Amino acid sequence: MTGIAAAAAPPKKQIHWRRIVIWLAVLVAIGAVAYLLGWDIRGWFSQLWDTLTQISAKYLIPALVLQTLQTLFTAVAWLAIIRYAYPD
C-alpha cells in the first residue's frame, strides 16, 4: 500500500537551473550580437518607457477593463463550446 500512496503523491516542484542558465545565455548572446551590430537596445527601452509613462490613467483604466471583459467573454464562449461538444 505504501507503493500506491507514494505513486499517487504529487511530484515535487523543482527549479530547472539548467533551463534558466540556457535562457540567460541566449539573452546575453542576443544582446552581444545587437551590440556588435550597433543597435542601441538600452536607448530603445528608455524611449519605450518614456512613451508608456506618458499615457494617461484615464485611458489605461478603461482599456484594462475592456480587455478583461473581452477575455472573460472569450472564456465563457469556449466553455459553452466545450460543454456542447462534451455534454458528459
C-alpha positions as CSV (number, residue, x, y, z in Angstrom):
1,M,0.0,0.0,0.0
2,T,2.9,2.4,0.5
3,G,3.9,2.0,-3.1
4,I,0.4,3.1,-4.2
5,A,0.5,6.1,-1.8
6,A,3.9,7.1,-3.0
7,A,2.9,6.8,-6.6
8,A,-0.2,9.0,-6.0
9,A,1.8,11.7,-4.3
10,P,2.1,14.9,-6.5
11,P,5.6,15.5,-7.9
12,K,7.8,18.0,-6.1
13,K,8.3,21.3,-7.7
14,Q,11.9,21.6,-8.9
15,I,13.8,24.6,-10.1
16,H,15.3,23.8,-13.5
17,W,18.6,25.6,-13.2
18,R,19.9,24.3,-16.5
19,R,16.9,25.8,-18.4
20,I,17.4,29.1,-16.6
21,V,21.1,29.2,-17.4
22,I,20.4,28.4,-21.0
23,W,17.8,31.2,-21.3
24,L,20.2,33.7,-19.7
25,A,23.0,32.6,-22.1
26,V,20.6,33.1,-25.1
27,L,19.6,36.6,-23.8
28,V,23.3,37.6,-23.3
29,A,24.2,36.3,-26.8
30,I,21.3,38.2,-28.4
31,G,22.5,41.4,-26.5
32,A,26.1,40.8,-27.7
33,V,25.0,40.4,-31.3
34,A,22.8,43.5,-31.1
35,Y,25.7,45.5,-29.6
36,L,28.1,44.3,-32.3
37,L,25.6,45.3,-35.0
38,G,25.4,48.8,-33.4
39,W,21.8,48.6,-32.1
40,D,21.1,50.8,-29.1
41,I,18.8,48.5,-27.1
42,R,19.2,50.5,-23.9
43,G,18.1,53.7,-25.7
44,W,15.2,51.9,-27.3
45,F,13.9,50.6,-23.9
46,S,14.4,54.1,-22.5
47,Q,12.3,55.7,-25.2
48,L,9.7,52.9,-24.9
49,W,9.5,53.6,-21.1
50,D,9.1,57.3,-21.7
51,T,6.3,56.7,-24.2
52,L,4.5,54.3,-21.9
53,T,4.7,56.6,-18.9
54,Q,3.1,59.4,-20.9
55,I,-0.2,57.5,-21.3
56,S,-2.8,58.9,-19.0
57,A,-4.6,56.7,-16.4
58,K,-8.0,57.9,-17.8
59,Y,-7.1,55.8,-21.0
60,L,-5.4,52.9,-19.2
61,I,-8.2,52.0,-16.8
62,P,-11.0,51.7,-19.4
63,A,-8.6,49.8,-21.7
64,L,-7.8,47.3,-18.9
65,V,-11.5,46.9,-18.1
66,L,-12.4,46.3,-21.8
67,Q,-9.5,43.8,-22.2
68,T,-10.6,42.0,-19.1
69,L,-14.2,41.8,-20.4
70,Q,-13.0,40.5,-23.7
71,T,-11.0,37.8,-22.1
72,L,-14.0,36.9,-19.8
73,F,-16.4,36.7,-22.7
74,T,-14.0,34.6,-24.8
75,A,-13.6,32.1,-21.8
76,V,-17.4,31.9,-21.4
77,A,-17.8,31.2,-25.1
78,W,-15.2,28.5,-25.1
79,L,-16.8,27.0,-22.0
80,A,-20.2,26.8,-23.9
81,I,-18.5,25.2,-26.9
82,I,-16.7,22.6,-24.8
83,R,-19.9,21.8,-22.8
84,Y,-21.8,21.4,-26.0
85,A,-19.1,19.2,-27.6
86,Y,-18.7,17.1,-24.4
87,P,-22.1,17.0,-22.6
88,D,-20.9,14.4,-20.1
